[in-house]
Amino acid sequence: MKGLFLSLPSYSVTKILLPVIREVVQNGHEMIYYNTEEFKPKEDDINWIFRSYPRDALIYYSTEVNRGEGFWELGEGLLNTAINLENFLTEEIGREKPDYIIYSHLACWGRFISSLSSLPSITLFTTFVLDKRIMLPFLKKLETERTDSFDNVKQLITLSRKLDQLISRFRLEEASYDIWDLFVNSGDLNLVFTLPDFQPEKNILNSSFHFFGYPDLERKTPIPVKERDRIYISMGTVFNGDREFYSECITALSSINKHGKIVIGNQIDVSSFGVLPDKIELLSYASQNEELRYSSIFVSRGGMASIQEAISAMTPLIIIPAIPEQEMNARIVEELGIGIKLSFSGFNSDSLQQAITRISNDYKKYCLRMDYLRTKLLSREYKKEACQLINNHLKNRYQ
């Protein structure tokens, strides 16, 4: 069988999903993988054919998310991408004649083009499912804490108009599709690469949703606690360039005499921080899985990939969320007893120092909870199970 894999341009998405796609190909499928040029696999990776989205299309990048960005801004970016890719994807399907479309859950153009072409659709989720029955009450609560509600109304009106335009262009008048579906894009088969423990109200989802863990985790034995000599801070591209944030982190770690490794990206000149304390290292890049193995605490913005990597390494979390999805992740992390949530708006060196102290003073409790989730996370062969579900689904569809 031949599939087209349409991905959102995102390092975390490709990191989670490409091992799944590779497993599908190794089971005999032909696959064409679409993404922007920067995500082109290495030349020695011959598992699929890679095709870049058109350079002149305004592709939405996950790295463009701003701190505090609302879901409506995100939705507008996704819609613009779908509109810009319409002709390209229509031509690709006409030429390649695939048997199915498989796509990452925010790549709404996958949902639209599979509906237009009447092809089986398979959605791969890299976060919990952002069902509106879960998220709308949560967002309303967050909205009371914001002062830009008027702007949000204007954004919602703009988004509604663009969605109407897209539904017309893809001839989806008969389809049941509302604004919130932009963040779910459920297919005929829905595979969620997140432990079910992180899915709020899992019981409201239908039987087409199947839950797995992170599909390609390292299965190394955790390093003993006494050998974990550092606190690791990596906030992703959203915080790159935020020199003030990293200065507060340096102050917090040096005040409690902790060894810290801080990934600041490549937008800040390390020399701008002056002479660093002896135990502080600033890095433009680090191998996260390896750093987590030797870290006692991981400070993160709360992406699901990072959370599951921390669980695998048995490293408790301090999460400073930037967007609503991460805010929900952070609250679940606290509920599960594997970390602490800090507010970015109130973040300073004192709040980080206090969170580090809280975890350090009750470290065994956090590790026990981590161990419970790690056992679940590593108990199954998620790639193989997902591939079998895909094969069975397509077999039933084409019988």
Summary of the structure (lengths in Angstrom):
residues: 399
radius of gyration: 21.5
end to end distance: 13.1
largest distance: 68.1
contacts: 1287
relative contact order: 0.12
helix: 50%
strand: 15%
